[in-house]
Amino acid sequence: MNPLIALLILVVYFGMLIAISIYTSKGADTNTFFTANRQSPWYLVAFGMIGTSLSGVTFISVPGSVANIQFSYFQVVLGYIIGYLVIGTILLPLYYRLNLISIYSYLDQRFGFWSYKTGSAFFLLSRTLGSAVRLYVAAQVLQLALFQPLGVPFEISVAITIFLIWVYTFKGGVKTIIITDTLQTFFLITAVILTIVLVSRELNLEGPVAIWETVQNSNYSKIFYWDINDPKNFFKQFLAGMFIAIVMTGLDQDLMQKNLTCKNIGEAQKNMFWFTAVLVVVNFLFLSLGALLYVYAEAKGIALTAKTDDFYPMLALNHLGLLVGVTFLLGITAATYASSDSALTALTTAFCVDFMNIEKKAEAERSKTKFWVHIGFSALFYLVILVFNKMNNKEVITAIFDLAGYTYGPLLGLFAFGAFLKRPVIDKWVPIVCIIAPIMTYLLNIYSAELFNGYKIGFERLILNGVITFIGLYLLKGKQQQSGLRI
C-alpha cells in the first residue's frame, strides 16, 4: 500500500476522533471524565465495548490462528456467554448499589484498606502490561505499513500514536471514549465484513450460503474437541472462557467503567446482554474470515507466513488490493485504539480514586491530579513499548500476556470470597496471599505434567490461581466481624 494513502487515512481518522473529543468535552469536569455523569445511552456503551474487548492483537491473531486451532476458539466464546450472564446479574447490581467509581472500592468496604489497595494494584499492573503489549503489536503493523516507508523511526511513531490518544481522551475521559469507541467498533466490524465480501468475490462465491458452505467444507471449521488430554478440549475451553469473561470484564475497571456510565442498573444490564450477543457474532465472523483467507491462499498458491499473526496483514497489504488494504488499516487502527484509549482512561481513574483519594479534593485540585496522572500513564505506556521493542522477542511478549493472566487470579479469589462468605479476614495479610497464589500457580503450571500424570495445565491456571487465593483468604480468619458486605 502507498504510505501516503495510509497517512491520509490516519490523519482523517484521528481528525474525527479529536473532533468528537472537542464536542464531548465541552463543560467537562472530573465527574465527566470518570463517570460521564452517568448519562450514557446503553446501546452506545454496548456497541463501543466490542471495540474495547477486541484489541489489535485479536484483529490479526484470531484469523491467523485458524490454521492451527481451527474454530476451537469459539468454545471459549461460548463460555463468555455464561461469564457475561454472571456479570450482568451479580456484579453489576452490586456496583450500582454501592454507587462505585472504582470497582475496587468494594474490597475496601468488604475487607479493608490493604485488600482494597492490593486489588487495585493488581489491576494497574495487569492492564498496563497487557494494554502496552497490545498497542506494541499493532504499532508494529502500522510501522510496517505507514511510518517505515516514510522514514519515521519506531520510537517517534509510537510517541505520535500515544500523544494522539492522550489528546482526545485527557479532557472528556470516559464520556469521549463512549462515542469514539462506538465509531471505532463500526470501523472494526465493517473491516471484517468487507474483507469477507471481497475475498469471497475473489473466490467466486455468491451469497452467504456459498460462503458458509466453503467455510464449513474447509479444513479449518472444526469447533468442538472432546479429548480430555487435548489443550483444545471443550470443557477446558468453555470454563476458561467463562472465567476469563468474569475476571477480565467483570473485575476489570476498564470494561466496567463504561457499564457504570449508564443511567441505571436496568440499562446497564440491557447493555451487557446485547454486548454479549454482538460479541459472539463478531468473533464468529473473525474465525470465518480466517478460514476464507487460508482457502484463498491455497487457491492462489500464496505461501503462508512463518508466523500466523503475520498472515492476515500480509494478504491484506500485498495481495487483496487497495480496498482491502485500506479496510485492514482502518480495522487494525480501530481495534488498537478502541482498547488502548479506554485502558488509559481506566488506569487514570483507578489510580486517582484508589491511590490519590481524588474524591476528597476540590474540583480544581481534582482536575490537576487527573491531568498529571493521565500524562504519567501515557509516558509509562511509551516506556514499556520501547522496552518490548528492544527485546524484540516473541517469547517475551507471550510471557507478558501470561503474567497479565496470572495477576487476575487474586482478583477472582478476592471477589469470590467476598461474594459467597461473610467470614472476616486479617486484612494486613491479604497482600501476602495475593502474591503467593500466582507463584504457587506458576509452579504447578510448570510441573503439572510430572505431578498429574501427564496432564498439562492451560487456561485453568486462572481458576487455580483464584482457588488458591480463596483458600488463603479462608485461612486468614479475622477476630472481629467486618461489615459483611456481600454481593
ABEGO torsion letter per residue (X at the ends): XBAAAAAAAAAAAAAAAAAAAAAAABGBBAAAAAAGGGABBAAAAAAAAAAAABBAAAAAAAAAAAAAAEAAAAAAAAAAAAAAAAAAAAAAAAAAAAGBABAAAAAAAAAEAAAAAAAAAAAAAAAAAAAAAAAAAAAAAAAAAAAAAAGBBAAAAAAAAAAAAAAAAAAAEAAAAAAAAAAAAAAAAAAAAAAAAAAAAAAGBBEAAAAAAAAAABAAABABBABAABAABAAAAAAAAAAAAAAAAAABAAAAAAAAABABAAAAAAAAAAAAAAAAAAAAAAAAAAAAAAAAAAAAGBBBBABAAAAAAAAAAAAAEAAAAAAAAAAAAAAAAAAAAAAAAAAAAAAAAAAAGAAABBAAAAAAAAAAAAAAAAAAAAAAAAAAAAAGBAAAAAAAAAAAAAAAAAAAAAAAAAAABABBBBAAAAAAAAAAAAAAAAAAAAAAAAAAGGBBBBAAAAAAAAAAAAAAAAABBBABBBAGBBX
